[in-house]
Amino acid sequence: IIATSSIGYYEGVEKLMGGRAQTRDFFRLFLIPGVHHCAGGPGLTEFDALTLLENWVEKGQAPDVMIASRIVNGVSERTRPIYPYPLLARYVGHGDSRQASSFVPFDPTRR
């Protein structure tokens, strides 16, 4: 499944529901760069989506960010925050660019 198909589906639901605010209560799309369908690939392949989903369903804690990492030979090479679509992670301009803490959410739809 290519990312544009998932984005198209998400945007269709968002349009049907009347916008992002109405959709966020039950549907969020997290796109992880460089990861093949569900696993593998050169990207940030380590993340715990299941715990985020369990917390949303069982505790009412909707996920605002998912931390993903790239592990090479048992060592974390880099981490990034993954925000719900359409938000992107933007480097703050200082700090370790390999650490998720050096990034903030950016909404490319708001200019």
C-alpha positions in Angstrom: 0.0 0.0 0.0 1.6 3.3 -1.0 1.4 6.3 1.3 -0.7 8.3 -1.1 -3.5 5.8 -1.0 -3.6 6.0 2.8 -3.5 9.8 2.6 -6.3 9.8 0.1 -8.5 7.6 2.3 -7.7 9.7 5.4 -8.5 13.0 3.5 -11.8 11.5 2.2 -12.9 10.6 5.8 -11.8 14.0 7.0 -13.9 15.7 4.2 -16.9 13.5 4.9 -16.7 14.3 8.7 -16.4 18.0 8.2 -12.7 18.6 8.9 -9.7 17.6 10.9 -11.2 18.6 14.3 -14.2 16.3 13.8 -12.0 13.4 12.6 -9.3 13.5 15.3 -11.6 12.0 17.9 -11.6 8.6 16.2 -9.0 8.6 13.3 -5.3 9.6 13.1 -2.8 8.7 10.4 0.8 8.2 11.3 3.2 8.0 8.3 6.7 6.8 9.1 9.3 7.7 6.4 11.3 4.9 4.9 9.3 2.1 6.3 7.9 -0.5 4.0 4.3 -1.6 4.5 4.1 -2.2 8.3 7.8 -3.1 8.8 11.3 -3.2 7.3 13.0 -0.7 5.1 15.7 2.0 5.5 13.6 4.2 7.8 12.7 4.4 11.4 11.5 0.8 11.8 11.2 0.7 15.6 8.0 2.1 17.1 5.2 1.0 19.5 1.9 1.8 17.8 0.1 -1.0 19.7 0.6 0.7 23.1 -0.6 4.0 21.7 -3.7 2.3 20.2 -4.4 0.5 23.5 -4.1 3.7 25.5 -6.5 5.5 23.1 -9.1 2.7 23.2 -8.8 1.6 26.8 -7.9 4.9 28.6 -9.2 7.6 26.2 -5.6 8.9 25.6 -5.4 9.9 22.0 -1.9 9.8 20.5 -0.4 13.2 19.6 3.0 11.8 18.8 4.7 8.5 18.3 8.5 8.2 18.8 10.2 6.0 16.2 13.8 5.0 16.0 16.3 3.4 13.7 18.3 0.6 15.5 21.5 -0.6 13.8 23.5 -3.4 15.4 21.5 -3.1 18.6 22.2 0.7 18.9 19.8 3.5 18.4 21.1 5.5 15.4 18.4 8.2 15.5 14.9 8.9 16.8 12.2 11.1 15.4 8.8 12.2 16.6 6.0 11.0 14.2 3.0 13.3 14.3 -0.5 12.6 13.0 -0.9 13.5 9.3 -0.6 16.2 8.0 1.8 17.4 10.8 5.6 17.0 10.1 8.6 16.9 12.4 10.7 20.1 12.0 14.2 20.5 13.4 14.3 23.3 16.0 17.7 24.4 14.7 19.8 23.4 17.7 20.5 20.2 19.6 21.3 16.8 18.4 19.6 16.3 15.0 19.6 12.5 15.7 17.3 12.9 18.7 13.5 13.3 18.7 13.7 16.0 21.4 15.2 18.3 18.8 12.0 18.4 16.7 8.6 20.1 17.0 5.4 19.6 15.1 4.9 21.7 11.9 1.6 22.0 10.0 2.4 22.5 6.3 -1.3 23.3 5.7 -1.1 26.5 7.7 0.9 29.3 6.1 
